[in-house]
Amino acid sequence: MAAAGIGLYTVRIDPGDTSDVTLRLRRAKELPPARATKVKVDALVPDGAGKPPKLTSTEIDVPVTGKPIELKWVGGAWVSG
C-alpha cells in the first residue's frame, strides 16, 4: 500500500526471511535554511503464538542534501547505519 500524498507506505517482511533488510530513505535536495524531515518508521513484530505483535518505532531526520539514509533491521528494530 502507498499513500504518497500523506507520506504513508507499507512493506511486509516474512518473519522466516533471513536475508538482510535495508530501508533507504531520501528526500529531494533543498537549499538551506530548509530543515531535515522527521520520519517515524513503525514495525509490528511477532511476539509468539497467541500473543499480539509488538510495536517498535524509530524516528530519524532525513537531511535536505538529497543523500539517502539507510535503516537496517537488526534484532527486532530498525537501526540507522
C-alpha positions as CSV (number, residue, x, y, z in Angstrom):
1,M,0.0,0.0,0.0
2,A,1.2,3.5,-0.7
3,A,-0.4,6.8,0.0
4,A,2.3,9.2,-1.1
5,G,0.1,12.3,-0.6
6,I,0.2,11.8,3.2
7,G,3.6,10.0,3.3
8,L,2.3,6.6,4.2
9,Y,3.9,3.4,2.9
10,T,3.8,-0.2,3.9
11,V,6.1,-3.1,3.4
12,R,5.8,-6.7,4.6
13,I,8.8,-8.8,5.6
14,D,8.3,-12.5,6.2
15,P,9.4,-13.5,9.7
16,G,11.2,-16.5,8.3
17,D,13.2,-14.5,5.8
18,T,16.8,-14.4,7.0
19,S,18.2,-12.1,4.3
20,D,19.4,-8.6,5.3
21,V,16.7,-6.0,5.1
22,T,17.5,-2.3,4.4
23,L,15.2,0.7,4.0
24,R,16.7,3.5,2.1
25,L,15.0,6.9,2.7
26,R,15.8,10.2,1.0
27,R,14.1,13.4,0.1
28,A,14.6,15.9,-2.7
29,K,17.6,18.2,-2.3
30,E,16.9,21.7,-1.0
31,L,19.0,24.7,-0.1
32,P,19.5,26.0,3.4
33,P,17.7,27.1,5.5
34,A,15.4,24.2,4.8
35,R,15.2,21.7,7.7
36,A,15.5,18.0,7.7
37,T,12.3,15.9,7.5
38,K,11.4,14.0,10.6
39,V,10.4,10.4,9.7
40,K,8.9,7.8,12.0
41,V,9.2,4.2,11.0
42,D,6.9,1.7,12.8
43,A,7.1,-2.1,12.7
44,L,4.8,-4.7,14.1
45,V,6.9,-7.6,15.3
46,P,5.5,-11.1,16.0
47,D,5.7,-11.9,19.7
48,G,4.9,-15.6,19.7
49,A,1.8,-17.8,19.1
50,G,-1.4,-16.4,20.7
51,K,0.2,-13.0,21.6
52,P,-0.4,-9.7,19.8
53,P,2.5,-8.3,17.9
54,K,4.8,-5.7,19.5
55,L,5.1,-2.2,18.0
56,T,8.6,-0.9,17.6
57,S,9.3,2.7,16.4
58,T,12.3,4.5,15.1
59,E,12.5,8.3,14.4
60,I,15.1,9.7,12.2
61,D,15.8,13.0,10.4
62,V,16.2,12.8,6.6
63,P,18.6,15.5,5.6
64,V,18.0,18.2,2.9
65,T,21.1,17.1,1.0
66,G,19.2,14.5,-1.1
67,K,21.5,11.8,0.1
68,P,19.8,8.6,1.3
69,I,19.7,7.4,4.9
70,E,19.8,3.6,5.4
71,L,17.9,1.8,8.2
72,K,18.8,-1.9,8.7
73,W,16.6,-4.4,10.5
74,V,18.7,-5.7,13.5
75,G,17.4,-7.6,16.4
76,G,13.8,-6.7,16.0
77,A,14.3,-3.0,15.4
78,W,15.3,-0.5,12.7
79,V,18.8,0.8,13.2
80,S,20.4,3.8,11.3
81,G,23.7,2.9,9.8
